[in-house]
Amino acid sequence: MPSPRLSAALLAGRGAAALSRRLGRGGGTVIAGHLVPRMAPRALRDLTRQLPLGSAVVSGTNGKTTTTRLIAHILRQAGHHPVHNRAGANLLTGLFSAVVQDASFFGRPRSDVGLFEVDEATLPGALRHIEPRVLLLLNIFRDQLDRYGEVHFVAGIWQEAVARLGAATTLAVNADDPLVYGLVDHARGPRLLTYGVVDRSAGSPTLPHAVDARLCPRCGSAMAYDLAFYGHLGWFRCTAGDFTRPTPDVAVTRVDPQGDAGSLLTFRTPRGGFTAEFKLPGLYNVYNALAATAACLALGVAPATIGRGLETFTAAFGRLERIPIERRELYLALVKNPVGFTEVLRTILQQPGRRTLLLVINDQFADGTDISWLWDVDFESLADDRVNLAVCSGIRAEDMSVRLKYAGVPTERIRVENDVRAALEIALQAAEEGETVYALPTYTAMLAVRDVLRQTGYVRGFWED
Amino acid sequence: MTLPPRLRIVHLYPDLMSVYGDRGNILALVRRAQWRGIEVDVTGVTVGDRLDPDEADLIFFGGGQDREQAVVSKDFVGEKGEATIEAVEDGAALLAICGGYQLLGRTYTTFDGQELPGAGLFDIRSVPGPRRHIGNALVETDLDGESRTLVGFENHSGCTYLGDGVRPLGKVLVGAGNNGEDRTEGAVYRGAYGCYLHGSLLPKNPWLADRLLAIALRRRTGASVALPALDDRLEDDAHRAVEQRVRAAGGRVQSGAW
């Protein structure tokens, strides 16, 4: 039997979430999470310990939500029932909330495996509650500098976190990110599983500007790249010779891009190879597929099941969603930092035809209050006549318009409309029937876009997901 | 009529000192010159490279993270620092933001208490402060007696104090500025401007970009050049939007603390 305290906390938590939903105040997932840690601080530990298959914890600047959803999907294909936190609720409150909603009145989890997307700064705290079977670390890019400061801040707190891992954990890391792979030095306890891309044709010989891994994490000497994939991901080596990208255990050996339709991927793993038609476009999604594959292998899922899962997966909330609207298609992709935004643009530009963009930039806390990062995004790829019309919206619409102008987009192709609903209408009118409008909002702008779409009846609330 | 000579911009440490979108300043300078028919060469100068003071009409030095700044500090103070001073004394324009600004001062003290010499272009000293200043900032300037505003985003824990040999760039209306105490922001010495404003600074404050270009052109051609006006409606709207937002918030838009 559970302690009366845990039972009371579970009831209170679920009651609050139900009430919040009934009042129309959103998903209520976080509200329960605020109550329970106070009433039963051991709930997250006690409930995750009882999961028969253990837990996987996923963190990184970009790709957390998509990768976690992908793992959940594959686990379901394998016949498991994962409990996972939803829709970016990735602070401690969101984790508590997830396990509490999953627990029976007797304080036992209903699911058999835990799957948690965790905010970068929350990771050390989360690992004090959860002893994961798999810790999956995706990447460290410059993100919201106003909130977390520098990429080295994240790398520093992660170092301490991986140093505490024991032999029961598999540490799965991106071998192509020197900031992430550099953490391996500090991991004494866990088993190690690396993943990376080994297809030379998927990369380029030069690094983009504004890259955060110019110095060796071990000795501080300059880093050189034999091949760059995106951001600072690539085949790196320290020029002083003491740190080199390893040959990854789990690898994509061939990327055949199929444009909008995603890519055909060939995998090599310690348990055999497979191919999969993966429907999410863009190289950054290839990394998400790789990361999910590594985590699922570590959880004991067979390669064939993983391949089937990759093939049947569709996008996460706001990550490359497609919504039919007025005989046009709205393509919705969250943008939140330079590397992610640049890669979304690269993916869009692979599509033929005219492109109408709706760029919605807010500077609320959840977006990052500093929008300087827009100047690190490669909007130069949109110069000249690559876009039909770019509608700039949100609180910082004007900043966005200036950025496009200096990227070389002709000013007659730039429109500024702060109001999201009006901006969406302008963009839809500029696109012809059968064409796509690419809506690229920051986090709170995404919520605003969803609100407009919901008011107009095009989508349902995301917590119904 | 002969073609105007190409303007030579030196970008110091573009690989290591490039956080917070400071490269937007380079984009603004290049575009605003090109839109007026002036061609520009941008040369990146990084660790191990030589800086020739006679080959620099305009020098830009951005902000960096602590780890990178330590590496840059070793390389810059000395020969490159002296070359930078020589160029400015000879009439070159310079813009330095945040970390670059600090490294051009007389001394700066690292977060672990080490006082290190800077290049000494600006008569300023920088020390670690008790808290980090993060948020939109509004600064009033009256260079040449004309009142104008600068908008930007500051994110620094260093506090900078001005000596007698330097003027402040402006007065802080909203934000912390140099040190959160004396309401000054930035420093000006001859054609050299330093401050804490990211944003990027120049695209939303095009008058400052043009001022730097005019100084650089005078150095290049030996004569004063009047720059033709440009259509700055988008830039002015962006400036105004931030200014209104900052004033309406009665100061700071709520930001993170760490």
Interface residues (C-beta under 8 A of the other chain):
Chain A: R142 Q144 L145 D146 R147 Y148 G149 E150 V151 H152 F153 H209 A210 V211 D212 R214 L215 G220 A222 D363 F365 T369 D370 I371 S372 W373 L374 W375 D376 I395 R396 A397 E398 D399 S401 V402 R403 K405 Y406 A407 T411 I414 V416
Chain B: P14 D15 L16 S18 V19 Y20 G21 D22 R23 G24 L27 A28 R31 V47 Q65 D66 R67 E68 V71 R132 I134 G135 N136 F153 N155 H198 G199 S200 P203 K204 D231 L234 E235 D237 A238 R240 A241 V242 R245 V253 Q254 S255 G256 W258
